[in-house]
């Protein structure tokens, strides 16, 4: 396979600043999400409203399984 030289894209200072701003914004969002996740794990079981979080079926089924006894999981009760 023959490789060609990469195409250069001309960028102005404004383009660079916009990219830096977007990267910084994304970094703040991920930090905020990590902080929120840490807060949620600390307040687990205190009756917080989780209706604004997305529904994750795997986590929900795991919670239900953890709450069941062995006999209930096997269908004996």
PDB file with one MODEL, atoms N, CA, C and O in Angstrom:
MODEL        1
ATOM      1  N   UNK A   1       0.841  -1.167   0.000  1.00  0.00           N
ATOM      2  CA  UNK A   1       0.000   0.000   0.000  1.00  0.00           C
ATOM      3  C   UNK A   1       0.897   1.244   0.000  1.00  0.00           C
ATOM      4  O   UNK A   1       1.853   1.336   0.770  1.00  0.00           O
ATOM      5  N   UNK A   2       0.579   2.164  -0.848  1.00  0.00           N
ATOM      6  CA  UNK A   2       1.364   3.385  -0.968  1.00  0.00           C
ATOM      7  C   UNK A   2       0.788   4.433  -0.024  1.00  0.00           C
ATOM      8  O   UNK A   2      -0.416   4.689  -0.021  1.00  0.00           O
ATOM      9  N   UNK A   3       1.658   5.031   0.772  1.00  0.00           N
ATOM     10  CA  UNK A   3       1.226   6.086   1.698  1.00  0.00           C
ATOM     11  C   UNK A   3       1.499   7.439   1.072  1.00  0.00           C
ATOM     12  O   UNK A   3       2.503   7.633   0.386  1.00  0.00           O
ATOM     13  N   UNK A   4       0.597   8.365   1.316  1.00  0.00           N
ATOM     14  CA  UNK A   4       0.802   9.718   0.828  1.00  0.00           C
ATOM     15  C   UNK A   4       1.128  10.631   1.997  1.00  0.00           C
ATOM     16  O   UNK A   4       0.886  10.277   3.151  1.00  0.00           O
ATOM     17  N   UNK A   5       1.660  11.772   1.712  1.00  0.00           N
ATOM     18  CA  UNK A   5       1.951  12.749   2.753  1.00  0.00           C
ATOM     19  C   UNK A   5       0.645  13.284   3.326  1.00  0.00           C
ATOM     20  O   UNK A   5      -0.331  13.440   2.593  1.00  0.00           O
ATOM     21  N   UNK A   6       0.613  13.566   4.624  1.00  0.00           N
ATOM     22  CA  UNK A   6      -0.625  14.083   5.215  1.00  0.00           C
ATOM     23  C   UNK A   6      -0.968  15.466   4.669  1.00  0.00           C
ATOM     24  O   UNK A   6      -0.091  16.268   4.345  1.00  0.00           O
ATOM     25  N   UNK A   7      -2.264  15.714   4.579  1.00  0.00           N
ATOM     26  CA  UNK A   7      -2.730  17.010   4.115  1.00  0.00           C
ATOM     27  C   UNK A   7      -2.648  18.000   5.276  1.00  0.00           C
ATOM     28  O   UNK A   7      -3.186  17.744   6.354  1.00  0.00           O
ATOM     29  N   UNK A   8      -1.988  19.108   5.056  1.00  0.00           N
ATOM     30  CA  UNK A   8      -1.867  20.121   6.096  1.00  0.00           C
ATOM     31  C   UNK A   8      -3.110  21.005   6.103  1.00  0.00           C
ATOM     32  O   UNK A   8      -3.612  21.405   5.052  1.00  0.00           O
ATOM     33  N   UNK A   9      -3.592  21.297   7.294  1.00  0.00           N
ATOM     34  CA  UNK A   9      -4.759  22.152   7.442  1.00  0.00           C
ATOM     35  C   UNK A   9      -4.294  23.460   8.065  1.00  0.00           C
ATOM     36  O   UNK A   9      -3.687  23.471   9.136  1.00  0.00           O
ATOM     37  N   UNK A  10      -4.577  24.530   7.400  1.00  0.00           N
ATOM     38  CA  UNK A  10      -4.180  25.835   7.911  1.00  0.00           C
ATOM     39  C   UNK A  10      -5.104  26.238   9.047  1.00  0.00           C
ATOM     40  O   UNK A  10      -6.326  26.199   8.904  1.00  0.00           O
ATOM     41  N   UNK A  11      -4.518  26.628  10.185  1.00  0.00           N
ATOM     42  CA  UNK A  11      -5.302  27.048  11.343  1.00  0.00           C
ATOM     43  C   UNK A  11      -4.842  28.431  11.773  1.00  0.00           C
ATOM     44  O   UNK A  11      -3.651  28.744  11.776  1.00  0.00           O
ATOM     45  N   UNK A  12      -5.810  29.239  12.130  1.00  0.00           N
ATOM     46  CA  UNK A  12      -5.487  30.571  12.633  1.00  0.00           C
ATOM     47  C   UNK A  12      -5.387  30.518  14.149  1.00  0.00           C
ATOM     48  O   UNK A  12      -5.684  29.496  14.768  1.00  0.00           O
ATOM     49  N   UNK A  13      -4.969  31.624  14.734  1.00  0.00           N
ATOM     50  CA  UNK A  13      -4.900  31.708  16.196  1.00  0.00           C
ATOM     51  C   UNK A  13      -6.283  31.557  16.823  1.00  0.00           C
ATOM     52  O   UNK A  13      -6.410  30.996  17.911  1.00  0.00           O
ATOM     53  N   UNK A  14      -7.306  32.047  16.156  1.00  0.00           N
ATOM     54  CA  UNK A  14      -8.676  31.926  16.669  1.00  0.00           C
ATOM     55  C   UNK A  14      -9.109  30.456  16.703  1.00  0.00           C
ATOM     56  O   UNK A  14      -9.798  30.035  17.632  1.00  0.00           O
ATOM     57  N   UNK A  15      -8.714  29.683  15.706  1.00  0.00           N
ATOM     58  CA  UNK A  15      -9.033  28.254  15.687  1.00  0.00           C
ATOM     59  C   UNK A  15      -8.370  27.539  16.867  1.00  0.00           C
ATOM     60  O   UNK A  15      -8.984  26.700  17.526  1.00  0.00           O
ATOM     61  N   UNK A  16      -7.120  27.885  17.115  1.00  0.00           N
ATOM     62  CA  UNK A  16      -6.386  27.264  18.211  1.00  0.00           C
ATOM     63  C   UNK A  16      -7.033  27.617  19.546  1.00  0.00           C
ATOM     64  O   UNK A  16      -7.193  26.751  20.406  1.00  0.00           O
ATOM     65  N   UNK A  17      -7.404  28.872  19.723  1.00  0.00           N
ATOM     66  CA  UNK A  17      -8.056  29.299  20.963  1.00  0.00           C
ATOM     67  C   UNK A  17      -9.385  28.580  21.164  1.00  0.00           C
ATOM     68  O   UNK A  17      -9.719  28.193  22.283  1.00  0.00           O
ATOM     69  N   UNK A  18     -10.142  28.400  20.085  1.00  0.00           N
ATOM     70  CA  UNK A  18     -11.426  27.717  20.183  1.00  0.00           C
ATOM     71  C   UNK A  18     -11.229  26.260  20.611  1.00  0.00           C
ATOM     72  O   UNK A  18     -11.981  25.751  21.441  1.00  0.00           O
ATOM     73  N   UNK A  19     -10.225  25.593  20.050  1.00  0.00           N
ATOM     74  CA  UNK A  19      -9.931  24.207  20.423  1.00  0.00           C
ATOM     75  C   UNK A  19      -9.512  24.130  21.881  1.00  0.00           C
ATOM     76  O   UNK A  19      -9.945  23.233  22.604  1.00  0.00           O
ATOM     77  N   UNK A  20      -8.684  25.048  22.313  1.00  0.00           N
ATOM     78  CA  UNK A  20      -8.261  25.068  23.717  1.00  0.00           C
ATOM     79  C   UNK A  20      -9.449  25.273  24.648  1.00  0.00           C
ATOM     80  O   UNK A  20      -9.532  24.649  25.707  1.00  0.00           O
ATOM     81  N   UNK A  21     -10.367  26.150  24.248  1.00  0.00           N
ATOM     82  CA  UNK A  21     -11.553  26.401  25.058  1.00  0.00           C
ATOM     83  C   UNK A  21     -12.424  25.149  25.135  1.00  0.00           C
ATOM     84  O   UNK A  21     -12.938  24.816  26.203  1.00  0.00           O
ATOM     85  N   UNK A  22     -12.593  24.453  24.005  1.00  0.00           N
ATOM     86  CA  UNK A  22     -13.404  23.238  23.982  1.00  0.00           C
ATOM     87  C   UNK A  22     -12.775  22.132  24.825  1.00  0.00           C
ATOM     88  O   UNK A  22     -13.484  21.405  25.521  1.00  0.00           O
ATOM     89  N   UNK A  23     -11.455  22.000  24.767  1.00  0.00           N
ATOM     90  CA  UNK A  23     -10.764  20.983  25.560  1.00  0.00           C
ATOM     91  C   UNK A  23     -10.918  21.293  27.051  1.00  0.00           C
ATOM     92  O   UNK A  23     -11.169  20.394  27.853  1.00  0.00           O
ATOM     93  N   UNK A  24     -10.768  22.555  27.414  1.00  0.00           N
ATOM     94  CA  UNK A  24     -10.919  22.956  28.815  1.00  0.00           C
ATOM     95  C   UNK A  24     -12.351  22.714  29.297  1.00  0.00           C
ATOM     96  O   UNK A  24     -12.558  22.253  30.420  1.00  0.00           O
ATOM     97  N   UNK A  25     -13.329  23.021  28.461  1.00  0.00           N
ATOM     98  CA  UNK A  25     -14.724  22.799  28.820  1.00  0.00           C
ATOM     99  C   UNK A  25     -14.999  21.309  29.016  1.00  0.00           C
ATOM    100  O   UNK A  25     -15.684  20.927  29.965  1.00  0.00           O
ATOM    101  N   UNK A  26     -14.478  20.476  28.137  1.00  0.00           N
ATOM    102  CA  UNK A  26     -14.659  19.030  28.251  1.00  0.00           C
ATOM    103  C   UNK A  26     -14.006  18.504  29.524  1.00  0.00           C
ATOM    104  O   UNK A  26     -14.555  17.630  30.194  1.00  0.00           O
ATOM    105  N   UNK A  27     -12.834  19.039  29.854  1.00  0.00           N
ATOM    106  CA  UNK A  27     -12.135  18.629  31.059  1.00  0.00           C
ATOM    107  C   UNK A  27     -12.945  18.987  32.306  1.00  0.00           C
ATOM    108  O   UNK A  27     -13.018  18.192  33.243  1.00  0.00           O
ATOM    109  N   UNK A  28     -13.550  20.167  32.326  1.00  0.00           N
ATOM    110  CA  UNK A  28     -14.377  20.583  33.453  1.00  0.00           C
ATOM    111  C   UNK A  28     -15.613  19.692  33.576  1.00  0.00           C
ATOM    112  O   UNK A  28     -16.024  19.345  34.683  1.00  0.00           O
ATOM    113  N   UNK A  29     -16.203  19.323  32.441  1.00  0.00           N
ATOM    114  CA  UNK A  29     -17.383  18.457  32.467  1.00  0.00           C
ATOM    115  C   UNK A  29     -17.042  17.087  33.037  1.00  0.00           C
ATOM    116  O   UNK A  29     -17.813  16.538  33.825  1.00  0.00           O
ATOM    117  N   UNK A  30     -15.900  16.527  32.652  1.00  0.00           N
ATOM    118  CA  UNK A  30     -15.525  15.212  33.167  1.00  0.00           C
ATOM    119  C   UNK A  30     -15.193  15.281  34.656  1.00  0.00           C
ATOM    120  O   UNK A  30     -15.499  14.352  35.403  1.00  0.00           O
ATOM    121  N   UNK A  31     -14.567  16.380  35.093  1.00  0.00           N
ATOM    122  CA  UNK A  31     -14.293  16.551  36.517  1.00  0.00           C
ATOM    123  C   UNK A  31     -15.590  16.683  37.297  1.00  0.00           C
ATOM    124  O   UNK A  31     -15.723  16.127  38.387  1.00  0.00           O
ATOM    125  N   UNK A  32     -16.550  17.419  36.739  1.00  0.00           N
ATOM    126  CA  UNK A  32     -17.842  17.575  37.405  1.00  0.00           C
ATOM    127  C   UNK A  32     -18.570  16.240  37.482  1.00  0.00           C
ATOM    128  O   UNK A  32     -19.201  15.936  38.495  1.00  0.00           O
ATOM    129  N   UNK A  33     -18.490  15.447  36.430  1.00  0.00           N
ATOM    130  CA  UNK A  33     -19.129  14.130  36.436  1.00  0.00           C
ATOM    131  C   UNK A  33     -18.468  13.219  37.465  1.00  0.00           C
ATOM    132  O   UNK A  33     -19.153  12.464  38.155  1.00  0.00           O
ATOM    133  N   UNK A  34     -17.147  13.283  37.574  1.00  0.00           N
ATOM    134  CA  UNK A  34     -16.444  12.461  38.562  1.00  0.00           C
ATOM    135  C   UNK A  34     -16.811  12.895  39.974  1.00  0.00           C
ATOM    136  O   UNK A  34     -16.987  12.052  40.855  1.00  0.00           O
ATOM    137  N   UNK A  35     -16.927  14.185  40.196  1.00  0.00           N
ATOM    138  CA  UNK A  35     -17.325  14.703  41.502  1.00  0.00           C
ATOM    139  C   UNK A  35     -18.745  14.264  41.834  1.00  0.00           C
ATOM    140  O   UNK A  35     -19.028  13.860  42.962  1.00  0.00           O
ATOM    141  N   UNK A  36     -19.632  14.343  40.851  1.00  0.00           N
ATOM    142  CA  UNK A  36     -21.010  13.920  41.055  1.00  0.00           C
ATOM    143  C   UNK A  36     -21.073  12.433  41.376  1.00  0.00           C
ATOM    144  O   UNK A  36     -21.830  12.023  42.256  1.00  0.00           O
ATOM    145  N   UNK A  37     -20.296  11.629  40.680  1.00  0.00           N
ATOM    146  CA  UNK A  37     -20.279  10.189  40.936  1.00  0.00           C
ATOM    147  C   UNK A  37     -19.755   9.900  42.339  1.00  0.00           C
ATOM    148  O   UNK A  37     -20.280   9.029  43.033  1.00  0.00           O
ATOM    149  N   UNK A  38     -18.729  10.625  42.754  1.00  0.00           N
ATOM    150  CA  UNK A  38     -18.198  10.437  44.099  1.00  0.00           C
ATOM    151  C   UNK A  38     -19.222  10.834  45.146  1.00  0.00           C
ATOM    152  O   UNK A  38     -19.374  10.157  46.163  1.00  0.00           O
ATOM    153  N   UNK A  39     -19.923  11.931  44.900  1.00  0.00           N
ATOM    154  CA  UNK A  39     -20.965  12.370  45.833  1.00  0.00           C
ATOM    155  C   UNK A  39     -22.102  11.370  45.888  1.00  0.00           C
ATOM    156  O   UNK A  39     -22.658  11.117  46.957  1.00  0.00           O
ATOM    157  N   UNK A  40     -22.453  10.802  44.749  1.00  0.00           N
ATOM    158  CA  UNK A  40     -23.547   9.830  44.711  1.00  0.00           C
ATOM    159  C   UNK A  40     -23.159   8.567  45.464  1.00  0.00           C
ATOM    160  O   UNK A  40     -23.997   7.976  46.144  1.00  0.00           O
ATOM    161  N   UNK A  41     -21.898   8.140  45.356  1.00  0.00           N
ATOM    162  CA  UNK A  41     -21.474   6.937  46.069  1.00  0.00           C
ATOM    163  C   UNK A  41     -21.412   7.201  47.575  1.00  0.00           C
ATOM    164  O   UNK A  41     -21.648   6.291  48.370  1.00  0.00           O
ATOM    165  N   UNK A  42     -21.099   8.430  47.972  1.00  0.00           N
ATOM    166  CA  UNK A  42     -21.054   8.777  49.395  1.00  0.00           C
ATOM    167  C   UNK A  42     -22.452   8.873  49.992  1.00  0.00           C
ATOM    168  O   UNK A  42     -22.641   8.589  51.175  1.00  0.00           O
ATOM    169  N   UNK A  43     -23.423   9.265  49.192  1.00  0.00           N
ATOM    170  CA  UNK A  43     -24.776   9.453  49.703  1.00  0.00           C
ATOM    171  C   UNK A  43     -25.674   8.270  49.374  1.00  0.00           C
ATOM    172  O   UNK A  43     -26.896   8.372  49.483  1.00  0.00           O
ATOM    173  N   UNK A  44     -25.081   7.150  48.974  1.00  0.00           N
ATOM    174  CA  UNK A  44     -25.855   5.966  48.596  1.00  0.00           C
ATOM    175  C   UNK A  44     -26.676   5.498  49.790  1.00  0.00           C
ATOM    176  O   UNK A  44     -26.155   5.348  50.895  1.00  0.00           O
ATOM    177  N   UNK A  45     -27.952   5.270  49.559  1.00  0.00           N
ATOM    178  CA  UNK A  45     -28.818   4.770  50.612  1.00  0.00           C
ATOM    179  C   UNK A  45     -29.423   5.849  51.484  1.00  0.00           C
ATOM    180  O   UNK A  45     -30.110   5.527  52.453  1.00  0.00           O
ATOM    181  N   UNK A  46     -29.198   7.099  51.184  1.00  0.00           N
ATOM    182  CA  UNK A  46     -29.765   8.172  51.986  1.00  0.00           C
ATOM    183  C   UNK A  46     -31.054   8.711  51.397  1.00  0.00           C
ATOM    184  O   UNK A  46     -31.557   9.736  51.856  1.00  0.00           O
ATOM    185  N   UNK A  47     -31.607   8.038  50.379  1.00  0.00           N
ATOM    186  CA  UNK A  47     -32.883   8.451  49.828  1.00  0.00           C
ATOM    187  C   UNK A  47     -32.796   9.591  48.829  1.00  0.00           C
ATOM    188  O   UNK A  47     -33.769  10.326  48.661  1.00  0.00           O
ATOM    189  N   UNK A  48     -31.683   9.760  48.172  1.00  0.00           N
ATOM    190  CA  UNK A  48     -31.553  10.823  47.181  1.00  0.00           C
ATOM    191  C   UNK A  48     -32.370  10.494  45.939  1.00  0.00           C
ATOM    192  O   UNK A  48     -32.568   9.325  45.609  1.00  0.00           O
ATOM    193  N   UNK A  49     -32.839  11.524  45.258  1.00  0.00           N
ATOM    194  CA  UNK A  49     -33.608  11.358  44.029  1.00  0.00           C
ATOM    195  C   UNK A  49     -32.649  11.076  42.883  1.00  0.00           C
ATOM    196  O   UNK A  49     -31.784  11.897  42.577  1.00  0.00           O
ATOM    197  N   UNK A  50     -32.799   9.908  42.243  1.00  0.00           N
ATOM    198  CA  UNK A  50     -31.924   9.526  41.141  1.00  0.00           C
ATOM    199  C   UNK A  50     -32.674   9.513  39.821  1.00  0.00           C
ATOM    200  O   UNK A  50     -32.222   8.878  38.867  1.00  0.00           O
ATOM    201  N   UNK A  51     -33.807  10.197  39.741  1.00  0.00           N
ATOM    202  CA  UNK A  51     -34.602  10.170  38.522  1.00  0.00           C
ATOM    203  C   UNK A  51     -33.918  10.900  37.365  1.00  0.00           C
ATOM    204  O   UNK A  51     -34.255  10.662  36.205  1.00  0.00           O
ATOM    205  N   UNK A  52     -32.971  11.777  37.659  1.00  0.00           N
ATOM    206  CA  UNK A  52     -32.291  12.509  36.595  1.00  0.00           C
ATOM    207  C   UNK A  52     -31.142  11.704  35.984  1.00  0.00           C
ATOM    208  O   UNK A  52     -30.591  12.104  34.958  1.00  0.00           O
ATOM    209  N   UNK A  53     -30.770  10.565  36.604  1.00  0.00           N
ATOM    210  CA  UNK A  53     -29.695   9.736  36.079  1.00  0.00           C
ATOM    211  C   UNK A  53     -30.240   8.767  35.043  1.00  0.00           C
ATOM    212  O   UNK A  53     -31.407   8.382  35.113  1.00  0.00           O
ATOM    213  N   UNK A  54     -29.416   8.366  34.085  1.00  0.00           N
ATOM    214  CA  UNK A  54     -29.884   7.415  33.070  1.00  0.00           C
ATOM    215  C   UNK A  54     -30.131   6.041  33.686  1.00  0.00           C
ATOM    216  O   UNK A  54     -29.473   5.664  34.656  1.00  0.00           O
ATOM    217  N   UNK A  55     -31.077   5.295  33.123  1.00  0.00           N
ATOM    218  CA  UNK A  55     -31.411   3.953  33.592  1.00  0.00           C
ATOM    219  C   UNK A  55     -30.414   2.962  33.007  1.00  0.00           C
ATOM    220  O   UNK A  55     -30.230   2.894  31.791  1.00  0.00           O
ATOM    221  N   UNK A  56     -29.776   2.200  33.879  1.00  0.00           N
ATOM    222  CA  UNK A  56     -28.822   1.192  33.439  1.00  0.00           C
ATOM    223  C   UNK A  56     -29.367  -0.158  33.885  1.00  0.00           C
ATOM    224  O   UNK A  56     -29.398  -0.466  35.076  1.00  0.00           O
ATOM    225  N   UNK A  57     -29.794  -0.954  32.919  1.00  0.00           N
ATOM    226  CA  UNK A  57     -30.460  -2.222  33.210  1.00  0.00           C
ATOM    227  C   UNK A  57     -29.541  -3.198  33.939  1.00  0.00           C
ATOM    228  O   UNK A  57     -29.990  -3.903  34.843  1.00  0.00           O
ATOM    229  N   UNK A  58     -28.287  -3.251  33.570  1.00  0.00           N
ATOM    230  CA  UNK A  58     -27.363  -4.196  34.201  1.00  0.00           C
ATOM    231  C   UNK A  58     -27.188  -3.879  35.685  1.00  0.00           C
ATOM    232  O   UNK A  58     -27.186  -4.785  36.519  1.00  0.00           O
ATOM    233  N   UNK A  59     -27.042  -2.606  36.013  1.00  0.00           N
ATOM    234  CA  UNK A  59     -26.889  -2.217  37.416  1.00  0.00           C
ATOM    235  C   UNK A  59     -28.171  -2.483  38.191  1.00  0.00           C
ATOM    236  O   UNK A  59     -28.124  -2.914  39.343  1.00  0.00           O
ATOM    237  N   UNK A  60     -29.314  -2.229  37.565  1.00  0.00           N
ATOM    238  CA  UNK A  60     -30.594  -2.463  38.226  1.00  0.00           C
ATOM    239  C   UNK A  60     -30.787  -3.944  38.527  1.00  0.00           C
ATOM    240  O   UNK A  60     -31.206  -4.300  39.628  1.00  0.00           O
ATOM    241  N   UNK A  61     -30.488  -4.805  37.569  1.00  0.00           N
ATOM    242  CA  UNK A  61     -30.647  -6.238  37.798  1.00  0.00           C
ATOM    243  C   UNK A  61     -29.663  -6.737  38.851  1.00  0.00           C
ATOM    244  O   UNK A  61     -29.990  -7.638  39.623  1.00  0.00           O
ATOM    245  N   UNK A  62     -28.465  -6.162  38.890  1.00  0.00           N
ATOM    246  CA  UNK A  62     -27.496  -6.556  39.908  1.00  0.00           C
ATOM    247  C   UNK A  62     -27.987  -6.162  41.294  1.00  0.00           C
ATOM    248  O   UNK A  62     -27.840  -6.932  42.243  1.00  0.00           O
ATOM    249  N   UNK A  63     -28.573  -4.968  41.425  1.00  0.00           N
ATOM    250  CA  UNK A  63     -29.126  -4.537  42.704  1.00  0.00           C
ATOM    251  C   UNK A  63     -30.248  -5.470  43.149  1.00  0.00           C
ATOM    252  O   UNK A  63     -30.331  -5.834  44.322  1.00  0.00           O
ATOM    253  N   UNK A  64     -31.110  -5.855  42.209  1.00  0.00           N
ATOM    254  CA  UNK A  64     -32.198  -6.769  42.546  1.00  0.00           C
ATOM    255  C   UNK A  64     -31.661  -8.128  42.976  1.00  0.00           C
ATOM    256  O   UNK A  64     -32.152  -8.704  43.947  1.00  0.00           O
ATOM    257  N   UNK A  65     -30.652  -8.653  42.263  1.00  0.00           N
ATOM    258  CA  UNK A  65     -30.049  -9.932  42.621  1.00  0.00           C
ATOM    259  C   UNK A  65     -29.408  -9.882  43.995  1.00  0.00           C
ATOM    260  O   UNK A  65     -29.524 -10.825  44.778  1.00  0.00           O
ATOM    261  N   UNK A  66     -28.725  -8.771  44.290  1.00  0.00           N
ATOM    262  CA  UNK A  66     -28.072  -8.635  45.592  1.00  0.00           C
ATOM    263  C   UNK A  66     -29.085  -8.619  46.723  1.00  0.00           C
ATOM    264  O   UNK A  66     -28.783  -9.059  47.833  1.00  0.00           O
ATOM    265  N   UNK A  67     -30.278  -8.118  46.457  1.00  0.00           N
ATOM    266  CA  UNK A  67     -31.319  -8.047  47.472  1.00  0.00           C
ATOM    267  C   UNK A  67     -32.053  -9.355  47.684  1.00  0.00           C
ATOM    268  O   UNK A  67     -32.787  -9.492  48.663  1.00  0.00           O
ATOM    269  N   UNK A  68     -31.878 -10.306  46.808  1.00  0.00           N
ATOM    270  CA  UNK A  68     -32.574 -11.591  46.908  1.00  0.00           C
ATOM    271  C   UNK A  68     -31.747 -12.601  47.702  1.00  0.00           C
ATOM    272  O   UNK A  68     -30.518 -12.535  47.733  1.00  0.00           O
ATOM    273  N   UNK A  69     -32.443 -13.526  48.334  1.00  0.00           N
ATOM    274  CA  UNK A  69     -31.737 -14.622  48.991  1.00  0.00           C
ATOM    275  C   UNK A  69     -31.396 -15.679  47.936  1.00  0.00           C
ATOM    276  O   UNK A  69     -31.822 -15.586  46.785  1.00  0.00           O
ATOM    277  N   UNK A  70     -30.629 -16.672  48.346  1.00  0.00           N
ATOM    278  CA  UNK A  70     -30.231 -17.727  47.416  1.00  0.00           C
ATOM    279  C   UNK A  70     -31.450 -18.472  46.897  1.00  0.00           C
ATOM    280  O   UNK A  70     -31.546 -18.760  45.704  1.00  0.00           O
ATOM    281  N   UNK A  71     -32.377 -18.782  47.786  1.00  0.00           N
ATOM    282  CA  UNK A  71     -33.581 -19.513  47.392  1.00  0.00           C
ATOM    283  C   UNK A  71     -34.442 -18.702  46.417  1.00  0.00           C
ATOM    284  O   UNK A  71     -35.013 -19.260  45.480  1.00  0.00           O
ATOM    285  N   UNK A  72     -34.534 -17.408  46.634  1.00  0.00           N
ATOM    286  CA  UNK A  72     -35.313 -16.556  45.729  1.00  0.00           C
ATOM    287  C   UNK A  72     -34.667 -16.509  44.352  1.00  0.00           C
ATOM    288  O   UNK A  72     -35.365 -16.540  43.338  1.00  0.00           O
ATOM    289  N   UNK A  73     -33.324 -16.433  44.308  1.00  0.00           N
ATOM    290  CA  UNK A  73     -32.641 -16.417  43.014  1.00  0.00           C
ATOM    291  C   UNK A  73     -32.845 -17.704  42.256  1.00  0.00           C
ATOM    292  O   UNK A  73     -32.933 -17.693  41.028  1.00  0.00           O
ATOM    293  N   UNK A  74     -32.923 -18.819  42.968  1.00  0.00           N
ATOM    294  CA  UNK A  74     -33.114 -20.117  42.329  1.00  0.00           C
ATOM    295  C   UNK A  74     -34.587 -20.404  42.034  1.00  0.00           C
ATOM    296  O   UNK A  74     -34.902 -21.389  41.365  1.00  0.00           O
ATOM    297  N   UNK A  75     -35.486 -19.557  42.525  1.00  0.00           N
ATOM    298  CA  UNK A  75     -36.902 -19.737  42.254  1.00  0.00           C
ATOM    299  C   UNK A  75     -37.575 -20.720  43.190  1.00  0.00           C
ATOM    300  O   UNK A  75     -38.639 -21.249  42.866  1.00  0.00           O
ATOM    301  N   UNK A  76     -36.976 -20.978  44.351  1.00  0.00           N
ATOM    302  CA  UNK A  76     -37.549 -21.906  45.313  1.00  0.00           C
ATOM    303  C   UNK A  76     -38.581 -21.249  46.210  1.00  0.00           C
ATOM    304  O   UNK A  76     -39.362 -21.950  46.852  1.00  0.00           O
ATOM    305  N   UNK A  77     -38.609 -19.968  46.273  1.00  0.00           N
ATOM    306  CA  UNK A  77     -39.592 -19.236  47.080  1.00  0.00           C
ATOM    307  C   UNK A  77     -40.449 -18.384  46.231  1.00  0.00           C
ATOM    308  O   UNK A  77     -41.333 -17.696  46.740  1.00  0.00           O
TER     309      UNK A  77
ENDMDL
END
